[in-house]
Amino acid sequence: MKPLLFCVLLLTACNREDKARSAAMTGGDPDRGKQAVVRYGCIACHNIPGVKGPRGMVGPPLEHIASRTLIAGKLQNTPQTMIRWLQNPQAMEPSNAMPNLGITPDDARDIAAYLYTLK
């Protein structure tokens, strides 16, 4: 097998495993979450790997968000915290700049599932 083909197959398998793991952690669908990120306009403020559009600079870049210990510099980065954060960041940390976008519980699970693929 040619090295390039082997690398592509390996990356595809890893991507599937990451998606399955993040879906199990959050109860969401990473592919729908990627679409929801665009629909809710998250890319207007955040640079989000894998999502085309503006490269927002207001909020922090979300690359490696799955590997970070904290959300907003204060909250434990767990699936349940991430889901709650996405639905109402102001209730969790009133001094932060992220607005409440009216993200539904289902969309929050999907978005969290996508974000947890970003290691």
C-alpha positions, 0 to 999 in steps of 0.5 A: 500500500502506498504511504499516502493512501495509508495515511488517508485511510488512517486519518479517516478511521481516526476521524470516525472514532473521534466522532463516535467518541464525541457523540457518545460523550454528548448525546449529539451528532458532530456532523449536525453540530458543524452545521449548527455552528454555521447556522448560529453564527459562531464563526462570526466571533470564533475561529473554528477549525473545519468550518468555512466562513469568517475567521472571528477574532472576538472570542477565543479560537476553538482549535483544541477545545476538546483538549482544554481543561477549562471553558471560559477560563473558569468552568471545568470542560465536561460535556454537560458543562459545555452543553449548558454553556452553549445554551446560556453562557451568561447564566454560567459566567455573567462577566463573559462576552458570549451572548445567549444565542437561544441554542436549543438543547438538541443543537447544544448537544450537537455543537458540543459533539462537534467541538469535542472532535477538535483535539 
